């Protein structure tokens, strides 16, 4: 569709023009942090006795009272003096002088001046509005990428010109700018003082400046936009897949299986599928000479992810060989409000030329899975074309089908070119290349008049509910879709609601880690928003952000659940149902190894079978090597743990009765059967497994893989059996009858489980240090300093040693926390009680010795490791804990794993940092039908505030170095028990507030 702004139009929404109405025009305050005013809007002239404009003064005062920053832009000293004479200088947060940009003096501001003003206020241009009365001013604001451009036409004669040069709306008086008080109240991130709020904006913006081809893959992963159903990496729309760029799009649960002949046998792999690239939006001044997002001709490049709004902004300036300069500004979103929709809006400003602009919009279904170097020898083409076509007057659609799983995936696109000249003749040419339908627009442009292109797409798959056919659904959805501006508004509202439920506000001395914490929350929501609730999908270790680990579901989800149950419990429930639906597959897997119960896979995909490969490609030696990680049976223990955490946090007895108890019982049955009694010691032991530490999959020179009596597995088995016995009693109390019969648990089986809870073997060595497994202390010490000096990053020490003909099985060295995971999942009190029930006395001093022992023997090969190490030292060495915490926060931002972030963020570690801030430093637990709190803030931490969802209550929790405050929102839920360390147990009810000193 081609849109034009006729001269009579006074308001332009950014997509479709409309006439101004007598009613006031609403300002979208939920999308704004600041408003910039040109001096001509503030003063009628610059004489010493100049009269202020009352409507401007009134608006500035109202914005200031609501917490927004304001600035006025002046072009020379005489303007500042006029402001001072009128008593207006103190009215604004900042007065910005155009001279500060070192640009040639002009009567109207340049983009650089406005960008300086936004920088002075500490806000991103996309989150600021500009009010200007000149066409040069609105053009500068549009070229600078401001989120809202308001033209002021007090005399009524410049409306058409202001619209043509980029004004989103034109007003004859600023009194027509309506302040939405409800939107103002929803500025939940804003502090009460404007100056303080401005400082905090940096914590919500992941900002990159300049072109960096080598770092583009990391940027794309970290700038992913998504909604739990669909996610798209933050790649440039102009980019092709190559060494630097990888514009991947992924939908939750869309897997496909491929086979490759390797080493004379068939290698079968299931992967999360890279879906058609809907981003494609190329442009050029000369036809068939498309602009590349890289290279020296690109300048002023800035890429910014707005975490609050869930949108990605890009701006750059391109100068071709003939000196023609074009500014490009784009905004990309994947709608959180309408999960099947995504959109990109791009504005082109021809700075010094007039002529023809060529824009190509396409749907690229020729993509493959080719991101991970280690998978290079394996097949990667998952999609087959299954239909495509154009839609009139504009639009394209594409349907593809996965080659093995037979999932139909359809995208439909609507591309609108919005031109300022009503007489412009925009031409459209359609290309139906198989698997890549495209449409190219030829657009006449005039110097200084912005052209805006809106591309809206819809995505449906045959896995979706209430859909007769995906392509039909996608075409209908995109035809009904609102304008980009309206999509953005509903999208921002949806993100606001999620942030209100999920934000963890941590304040610290010497600079707060706000950006990293907010980024981690953002990516958690991108992968696990409530849009996931109606899907049959798990949460992959890399989210929906890349192809690392093939999109498989691991035990990392235990870190995710611990956060979700306290903020978005409905999502936690949905993810647990993904496991429950694959319970039969787990039963089949257990039966295949001669065991009862359920054996869940280490890597899970579409149907719950084991997806862990039997060998992996060592990129250091260019050789394939065995992979025994499927022996990590403890994934089942993590699932059962998450079920119990969900129940304790929600008291959802219906879920426990219908789904959770069955999961826990079947997992318990499997692990109880693994436990075999040793007649010589009278204790039970478990053999042939791996613990969480993946460096140890067997004993040195052993013929078969597997370890004996991994302490983590043994202890968590005991914990699980205690909980299952508790579940049987709990359901008996609530339902009557014999729940053991309903769960098909025999009396003899219950008796054996009770026996195991008192006689499980746990290995120790030295001074009551828990051994990782039998014989761990007999292994050789490892030269950790020497290898670190030789290789730098030794996270994948297993690959390094294998390339040297050695193995970590020979050494006391770990990839990640193993024994110490017990202290992450269980409190020290719980762990001591479990060991005491087994007849082991484990004093506090032994806990400290155990922690110190393993802290010295770790390579930190997993991003999860620093989270756990920060946790276990939170009570014993708070300085070390804070150091590990800040290192964990930087894992993906700084790509500390040496190139893995480009393959997708590490979602478990991101969730783990949030869990550490909340549960770890606040001593927060949900057990024995109570909320437990025992705060021990690190010295650097000033306060933490969050909103917890606990047993249907919304609890605002604020902890400082001195006090703890818990405030319950009004609701109909029953009172809940709260246990704060050092204080008697109490209850909190609807609308009640509790404040106690921290002891």
N, C-alpha and C positions, 0 to 999 in steps of 0.2 A: 504494500500500500504506500502511496506517495502522499505526504502531507504538506500543505503549504499554509503560510500565515498571511492572510489577506490584510490590507491596510486597516480594516475596521476592527480587527481583533485587538483586545486589550489584555487578555490573560491567555498565556500559553503554558499548559501543564508540563511541557517538555516532550509531549508526544502528539496530542491532538489539541488544536487551538479551540478556544471558546470565548464567547463574548463576556465582558465583565458584567456582573449583576449588582444591583444595589446592595445586596448583602455583603458582609465583610468576607475577606479572603483569609482562610485559616493558615497560620504558619506552622509547619511541621516541627515543633520543638523537640519531639522525640528523636529527630535526626540531626539536631543542631547543637553545637556547643558554643558558638559565637556568631556575632553579626558585625560586619564591617560596613562603615558608612563613609561615603565620599563627602568631602567638606561642603560641596554645593548642596547636599541634602540637609546639612546641619545649619549652615548660615546662608542667608540670601545673597550676601556679598562678603568681601574680606576687608571691608572698611573697619576702622577702630570702633565705630558705633554700630556695627552690623547687628541685625536683629536675628536672634535664633528662631528656627522654625519650630513652632510649638508642637506639631504632630511628631516631629523627630525626637524632641526632648521627652515627650510623654512615652514614646515607644522605648527609648533607651532606658528610661527609669523603670519601666515594667520588666524589660528583659533582665536588667541588673537585679531587681528584686527576686526574680525567678532563678537566679544563679548562672545566667549566661554571661560570657565575657563579651565586651564590645570594644571596638576600636574605630577611630576616625583617621582617614588617610589625608595628609596634607602634602603639598608639593613644594612649598618654600617657607622660609621663616615667617614671612608676613602672615601666612595662614595661621600658624601657631599663635602668633601675637593676637590675631583677631579672636581665636578661641579663648585665649586667656582673658581678653577684654570683656568677652561675653559671659565669663564665669563658667565656661563649659569644659575646660580642660580636665577638671576633676570628675566630670560626669562619666568619662570613658575609662575602661580598664587600661587602655594604652592609646597614645597618639603616635602614629607612625609617619615619619618623614620620608618622602620619596627619595631625598638626597642620600639616605642610608643605603640605597641599592646601587649607588654609583652608576645609575642609568642617566642618559641625557635628560635634562630638565624638560618636562612636557606639561601641558596644561591638565592632562588627564593621567590617571595612574596607569602604569604598565603592569603586565602579569607579575613581573618580579617584585613590584612594590606590594601588590596584594599578597603574594606568597610570603614576603617578609612580615607583613602584618599578621598573617595566620601563624607564622613561626613565633612571633613575639608573644602571641596569646597562648602558644603551646597547643594549637589545634591543627587538625588536618583540614586542608581546603574543602574536602568533600563533606566535612561536618560543620561547615560555616556558610553563612549567607552574605551576600554583598548587596548593598542598596546604593544605586547610582542613578544620576539623572542624565547621563550622556551616553551616546552610542559607543564611544570609545571606551568608556568605563565598563559597560556591560559586556563588551567584547573581550576586554582584558580579564574580567571575572570568568567568562566562559572558557577562555583559553587557559586560564590558570586552574581550571577543574573544580570550581566551587560548587557546593551541593545545591545551592539555591541562588539564583540571580534575579533581583527585583529591580525593575526599572521604575523610576519615579517621574511622572509626567504631570506636573501640577497645572500646566497650561492646556493640556489636552491635545497638543498638536504633534507630538513626537512618538505616539504609541506604536505606529507601524514600524518606524525606524528602530526603536528600542527592541521590539520583538524580532526583527530581522537580524539584529546583531547579537542575539543570544539571551534576551531576558526571558525567564520562565514565566513571569507574570509582570504586568504593568499596572501600577496604581496611580491614581490622581492625588491621593493623600495617604499618608501612613496610618491615619486613623482607621483606614479600611483593613489594616493588618490585624486580624483577630488573634488573640492569644488564647489558646486552648488550655484552660487551667488543668483539665484532666491529664493532658499530655505532659504538662509541666510537673504534675505530681508523680508521673511515671519516670521522671529523670532520677532513677534510684541510685545511679552511680555518682550523682552530684552532691558535693558537700555544701554546707550552708553558706560558706564564704566563697565569693567568686575567685579570689586569688588562689585559695586552696584548691578549688575545682580545676583551675587551669593547670596547676602543677600535675594533677592526677590524670590528665588526658593521655600522657605518654604511656601509661600502663595499659592502654586499650588499642595501641596501634603498633603492628609489626611492620616496620618501615625499612625499605631498601632503596638506596640511591645508586644510580649508575648501572651500566650494563656489565654483567659478570657471567660470561658463558660457562666458566668452570663451576660456578656455584648455582647455576640456574636450576639444576635438579633438586637441590635442597630447598631453594625458594619455592619451587612448584609444590613440593610436598607440604611445606609449612603454610603455604597460602591456599591450600585446598579449601573450596567452599562446598558445603554439603548440608544434608538435612536428615540423615539417618536412613533414608531410602536410597538416595542418589548422592554421589559426590564427584566433583571434578577438580583435578589438580589445577593449581594456579598458573597454568601455562599461558603464554601470549597467544591471542587468537590468530596472529600472523605466522605462528611458528609451525614448522614441520617436525615430525618425530626424527630425532637424530641424536648425536652424542651429547648435545647440550640440553635439548628439550624433550619432554615426554608428556604430551597433553592427554593424560588418561582420564577416563570416566568409568565409574564402577557403581553397580547397584547391589544392594544387600541381598545375598543369597543366590546370585546368578553365577553358577559354577558350570564348568565343562571339563570333560576328561579327554586327554589325548595320549596316544601311544607313540613311542619312538624306539627304534632298534638301537641299542647301545651295548657294546661289548658282546655282540652276538645274541643278546636276549632283549625282550621287549620291556621297555621302561614306561610304566603307566603313571600319569600325574593328573590330578584334578586341580584346576586353578579358578580363582575369581577372574571373571572375563573382563578384559579391556573392551568397553563398549564403543560404539561409533562416536567419533569426535564431533560434538555439536558446536564447539567453539569457533570453528573456522570462519574467519572474517578478515579477508585480505584486502589490501587497498594499494593503489598506485596512481601516479599522475599520468604515466604512459601505460597503455594497455599491455598486458602480458609482462610487465616489469613490476612485480610485486615487491613491496617494501619488506625487508627482513628486520626482525626485532633486535638483531645484533649488528655490531659494526660501528665504525667511527662516524658514520653520518647521523647516528642517533645521539642526541644530547639532551640534557635536563631530564634524564630518565628517573622516574620515581614510581615505585610499586609499593602499595600500602594495603594491608589487611586490617579492616576495621572490625575488631573482635566483638564490639557491642552489637553492631548491625549485621554481622555476618556477610559483608560485601568486600570485594577486592577492587581497589582503584589502581589505575595505571595512567601515567601521563608522560609524554615525551615529545621532543621536537625533532623533526626530520628535515634536512636540507639536501636536496638532490644536486647533481652535478651542474645544473643550470642556475643554482642559487635560489631555487624556489623553496620557501620555508613553510612547513605545515606543522601545526600543533595537534596532537591526538590525545584525547582524554576518554577513558573508558571505565565503566563500572560493571562488574559481573556478580551475579547472585545465583544460588540454587535455593529456591523458595522454601523457607521453613513453614510457611503458612499453607502453601499448595504444593505438596511434596513431589508431584509429577512435573512441575514447571521449573524452568531455569531461563535466565535471560542475561543479555549483555547489551549495554547501551554505549555507543561510541560517537563522540563528537569530533569532527574534523574542522579545523580553522585554517583556511588559506591566508597566511599572513601578508604575503607580498605578491600574490599572483592571482590571476583569474584564468579559468580554462575548464578542463574536464577532469573529474575525479572518477576513478573506476573502483568499485567495491564488489568483491566476490564473497557470497555467503554459501556455505556448503555443509552437507552432512557426510562425514567420511567414515564409511563402513568397511574400508579396506585395512583397518588397523589390526595389529597383532599384539600378543603378549611378548614383548622383547625388552623389558626394562632391566631385568636382573642378569648380570654377567654370568653368574653361576649356572643359569638355566639355558645358556646359549646353545649347547649341543642338542637341546630338546625341542620338540615341536611347539609352535606358539600360535598357529592360526586357528582360532576358535569359531569364527563367524563365517556364515555362508549367506550370500544375498538371497532374499526371499521376496523382493518386491520393492518398487520405488515409483515416484512420480511427482509431477508438479501439481500445485493447487492454484487456482485462479481467484483473484487477480495476482496474488503473490503467495508464495509458500512452496515448501518441499516436504516430501515424506520419504522415509526409508525404513524398510523392515528387513531384519536379518534373523538368522536362526543359528543357535549354537549347534556344532556339528555332532555332538554325542548326546547331550542332555535334551536336545530338541526344544530349548526355550526360545520362543519368539520374542524379539525385542524390537520395538518400533520407536522412532523419533519423528516428530513433525516440527517444522520450523516456519515461523512467520517473520519475514524481514521487512521492516518499514523504513523508507528513506524520507526524512522530514527536511524539506528545503524551505528557505526563507522567501524565495521568489515565487509568487503565484503563477508566473508565466514559464517557469523552468520546465523543460521537457526531459523528464527522467526516463531513460530507456532500460528495459529488462531483457536479458538473454538467458535462456535456460539450457543447461548442459546435463544430459542424462547418462553420463558415464556409469557403467554398471558398478554398483556399490558406493558411488560417490556423486549423488545428484548435487547440482550447484546452480546458482543463479547469479549473474553478474549485472550490476547496475552501472549505467553511464550517467553521471550527474554533472550538469553545468554548475560551476561554483564561481562566486565573485569574491574578490579580495575583501577580507574582513567580515564575511557573512558565514556563520557556522552552519554546517550540515550535520544533522544528527541521524544516526542509524540505530534502530532498535531491532534486536533479534531475540525472539521469544521461542522457546522450544518446549515440547512436551514429550515425556518418555513413559512408555508403558511396556510391561512384559506379560507373557502368558502366565506368570506366577501371581499376578495381581487379582484381587477379588473384584467381583461385580463388573467384569470386563468380558465382552463377547469376543473381541479380537483386538489385539494391541494397536495396530495401525489405525483402525477406525477410532479407537478411544483417543489416541494421540492427536489425530487430525481434528477431532471435535473439540478436544481440550484447548488446543492452541488457537482455534478459531474463536472460542469463547473468552480467551485470556484477556485480562484488562491491559491497560497501557503499562509501560515500564514503570512510570511514576507510581501508579496504583499498586502494582506488584511489589515495588520497593516498600511502600508504606505498610502493607499487610505483613510483609516479610520482617520488617523491623519490629513491628508489634509482637510477632510470634517470638522473635529472639529476646525481646524485653521480658516476656513472661518466663522464658527459660532461665534467663540470667537472674531474675528475682528468686527463683527456686534453687539456683545452683552456685551463686557467686560466693567465693571464699575471699573475704577481704582481710588480708594480712598486712599489718604495718610493722616496719622494722627500722631500727636505727641504721644510719649510714647507707640509706638507699634500700627501698623495699623491693622484693622480688615480684612486684605486682604484675609486670608484663608476662613473665614466664608462667605464673600461676593462672592468669587469665587466659593465656594461650593454651595451656593444658586443659582448662575447663572448656574452652571453645572447641578444641579438637575432640574431646570426649562427647560433647553435645553433637558435633558434626557426625560422629559415628553412631551414637546411641540416643538420639532424640526420641520423644514419644511417637514420632512417625514410624518407629520400628515396632510398635506394640502389636499391630495387626499383621506383621510379617512373620513368616517362619524362617528366621535367620539368627545366626549367632553373631558374636562380635569378634572379628579377626584381630590378631596381634598387631597388625599394621593399620587397623581401621579400614576405611575405604579410600586410602591415600596413596596406594601404590601396590606393587606386585611382590613385595618381599614376603617370604613364607607362603607364597601362592594364595594369600588371603585366608589361610586356614585359621581355625579356632583352636587355641591352646589353653593351657591352664592360666595364662595371663588374665583371663576373665575374672579370676578371684580378686584381683586388685581392682577391677572395674566394678564388680558387684559391691564391694565395701563402700564405694562412693555412692553408687546409684541407690542403694537401699535407704540411704538417708536423705536423698534429694529427689530422685525420680524412681520410686519403688515400682511403679507400673512397668518401667522399662526392664528393671531387674527381673520382674516376674516373667516378662516376655522372653528374655534370654534363657531363663531356666526352663521354660516350656520348649525351647529349641532342644535342650538336652533331653527332656522327658519324651518328646516325640521320637527320639532316637534310642530310647531305652531298649527296644527289641533288638536293634543292631548291636548294642552293648551286651545283651544276653547271648546273642549268637557268637560274638567274639569270645566271651568267657567260655561258652560251651566248646568252642574250637580248641581251647587249650586245656579242656578237661575240668573246668571249674563251674560251679553254680554262680548265680547272681549276674552282675553286670560289670563288664570290663570296658570302660570308655576309652576311645582312642586318644593317643597323644596329640595327633593332628586330625581335626574333624573338618568336613566340608559339607557336601549336600545331603548325604544320606546317613552319616554316622559311622561309616566304615573307617578303618585305619588308613589315613592318607600319608603317613610318614614314609618317606622313601627308604629303601633298604641300603642305599648308597648315596653319597654326596660328592660333588665335584670340588676338589681342592684347587682353588685358583693359584695357590702358591707353587704347587708341584705339577699342575695340569694333569692330575691323575684322579680317578675315582677311588673313593675309600668307603669302607662299610659304615653304615649309620644304624646304630642300635638304640636310638633314642625312643623307639616305641616301647622300650622296657620301662618307661616312666609311667608306671601304673598309677602313680599318686595323683594324676589328673582327676581320677574319680573321687578321691578324698577332697579335692578342691571344690568339685561340684556339690558334694554333700555339705561341705562347710558353707557354701554360698546359699544353699537351701535353708539351712538353719539360721544364717544371718538375716535372710529375708524374713523368715517367720518372727524372729526376735524383734526386728525393727517394725514390723507391720501388724503383728498378731493376726495374720491372715490365716485363720484356722481352716477355711474352706480350701485354700490352695494346699495347705499341708495335708489335709485329709484326702484330697482328690489327686494330687500330683506329687507333692514333696515327700510325703512319707514313703511312697513307693520307690522313688529315686534313692532315698537314703537307705532303705532296707535292702534293696538289690545291690547297692554298692557295698554295704556292710557285709552282706552274705559272701560277696567275692573276696573281700579282704580277710574275713574270718577264715575262709577256706584256705587262703594263702598261708595263714599262720599255722605252722605245724609244731607240735609239742616235741621237745627234746627230752627223752627219758632220763638222760644223764643230769640235766640241770633242773628239770621240772618246769621249764619256761617255754613259752611259745616264741618262734622266730619266723621271719619271712625272708626267703632267698630268691635269687634270680631276678632282681629288680634294679632299677636305677633311682637315685634320689633326684632332687631338683638340680644338683650340680652336674651339668652335662659333660664335664671333663672326665668323669669316672663312669665308664660303662662296664667295667670288669676288673679282674685282678691281673697284675703283670704276668704275661706269658701264659695266661689261661686259655684253654681251647674253646671255652664257651663264654659268652658275655653274661653279665649280671653280677650283682653284689649281694652279700648276706647281711641282713639286719641293718638296713639303712635306718638310722635313728628317726629321721623325719617320718618315714613311712610307718614305722612301728608305733610311734607315739600318736600320730594322727589317726591310726587305725583304732587305737584304744579310745581316743577322744570320740571318734565316730560311733563306736559301739555303745559308749555311755549315752550319747545323744539319741541313738535309735531306741535304746531301752526307755529313755525318757519320753520319746514320741509314743511308744506303745502305751505307756501309762497315761500320757496326756490325752490321747484319743479315747482311751477307755473311760476317763473321767467325763469327757464331753459327750461321747456318743453312746455310752453304755455298751453292754455286750462285751464281746472279746475281740479287741482290735487285732490281736495276734492272728486270729482266724481270718479276719478280713485281709490281712497282709500276707497270709499264707506262711506264717512263721510258727514252727512247731515249738512245743515246750522244751524239748531237748536242745533245739537250736538256741533258744534264749538262754538256757543254762550254760551252754558252751560259750556264748558271747560274754556272759558275766564272768566266766572263768578266765577268759582272755584278758579282761579288764583288770585282773589282779595278778596275772602271771606272764605278761608280755616281757620279752627280753629287750633291754636297752643297753647298748655298748658304752662303756666309759673307759677312759685312760687317764694316766697322770693323776692329778689332784682333782678328781671328780669332774673332769672335762668330758662332756658328752662326745663320743666318737661319731664321726660321720657314718661309718659303717664298720663292721668287724674287720680289724686289721689295718685301719687307716693310719694309726700311729706307727705302724711298722714300715710304712712307705718312706722313701728317701725325701729329704728336704729339697726344695727347689731353689735354684739361684734366681730369685725374682729380680733383684737389682741388676744382675748381669744381662738377663734377657731384655729387661726394659731398656737398658743402655744400648743394646744391639739393635732392637727392633722398634723401639718407641712404643707404639700401641700393641700390647700383647693380649688384647681381648680375645682373639681367636688363637690362643696358644695351642689348641689341639691341631689346627692346620699347620702352624709353624713346626711343631714337634714331628708331625707326620711327614712333613717335607724333609726333615732331618733323619727320618727313620726311627723316631722315638715316639713316646706316647705319654700323655699326662697321667695315665693309669699308674705310672711308676712313682708319682710324686704327691706330696702333701700340698697340693695347689688346687684352688677351685676357680671355676668360671663365675659362679654366682653363689648367693647364700643358700645353704642347705640346712645344716643344724639350726642356724640362726633364723630360718623361716618359722621355726616353732615359736620364737619370741615375737614374730611379726603377727602371726595369726592368733596366738594365745597370750594372755597376760602372764607375767612372771608368776603371779599367784596361781593361775590355772595350771601352768606347766608344773609347778612344784606339787600341786595337789594330785595331778595325774601320776607323777613319779612316785609320790608318797603312797598312792593306792597300789602301785606295783612293788612297793617295798624298798624303794630307793630314796635315801635321804639326800637332798640336793640343796645345800644352804645358799644364802645370798652370795657369799664369797665365790662359790663354785660358778654361779651365773656370770659374775664378772670375769673369772678366769676363762670360761668358755668363750665369751665374747672376744676377749683380747686374743685368744689363741687363733680364732678364725679370721679376725681382722688382719692379721699379719700374713695370711696364706690365701690371698685372693688376687685374681687378675682383673676383676671387674669387667669380664667379658660380656655381661648382660647389663642392659640399662636398668633392670630391676634391682641390681645388686646394691647400688648406692642408696636406693630408697630403703631397703631393709637394713643396711648398715647404719643409716641415719636413725632409723627407728630404734634399733636395739641399744644405741648409745644415747638416746634421748634422756635416760635416767642416770647414766653412769658417766658420760663425758659429753656434756652439752655443747662444748666448743667443737668437738669432732663431729657431733651430730649435725650441727648447723653447716659445717663444711661439706659433709656428704649431701646434705639437703640442697645446698646451692649448686653443687656439682650435678646432682640429679636434675635440677631445674634446667641446667644448660645442656643436657645430653643431646637433645635434638636441635635446639637453636644453634649450638656450636658444632653439631655433628661429631661428637666426641668418639663415636664408634668408627670413624674413618670412612665415611662414604655410604653408610647404610641408611641414613635418613632420606636420601633421595628415593629409596625404594618404599618409603612409607614411614610415617611417624611411629614411635613405639608407644602404643596406646596404654599398655599395662603400666609402664613407668610413669607416663603422664598422670594416669589416675592415681598411681602410688604416691606422687608428690602431694596431691590434694588430700589423700587419705592420711598421709603423714602430718600435714598441717592441722587437720581436724582431729583425727583419732590419736595420732602419736603425741603431739605436743599438748593436746587437751586431755589426754588420758581417757578418751571417750570409748565406752564399750556398751554393747547391748547384750546383756545376758541375765539370766534368772529373772526375766520379766521386769527389768529395770534399766534405766539409762544411767550409766556410771560416768562420773567425771572426776579426773584427778590431774588438773593442769600442772605442767612443769614447763614454762616457756623458756626457750633459750635466751641467753642474755641479750642477743640482738633483737629479739622480738618484743614489740611494744604491746600489740593487741591483735586479736583475731575476732572477726564477726562473720557469722554465717546463719543461714536459715535451714533448720533441720525439719524433715518430715518424719515424725516418730509416732507410730500407732495412731494415725489420723490426726495428730496435732501438728500445727505449724509452730515451731519453737525457734524464736530468735535468740541465738546464743552469742554473747559477747564476753570475752575473757581478756582482762588486762593483767598487768603484773601484780595487781592488788585485789581485784574483784572479779567475780563471775556473776553474770546476769542472764537469767533465762526468762523470756517473756513468751507466753502462749497466746496465739491469736484466738479470737472468739470462734468456737466451733461446738459441735454436739458430741464430741468424743468423750469417752470416760477419762477420769483423771489418771495420770500415769505416775509411776514411782521414779523418783530421782535420787541418786546416791552420790553426793559430792564428798570427796575425801576430806576427812577431818570434821565432818558435820553429820548429824543424825539423818537417817532417811526421811524423805518428805515426799509429798505429792504435789503435782501442779495441775491445775484445772483450766478450763477455757477462760481466757482473758486475764489470767493471773501472772504476776511477775515475781520472780525470786532473785534476790541479790545476796550473795554471801562473800566473805573475804576468802581469798586464796591462801591456803595454808601449806 
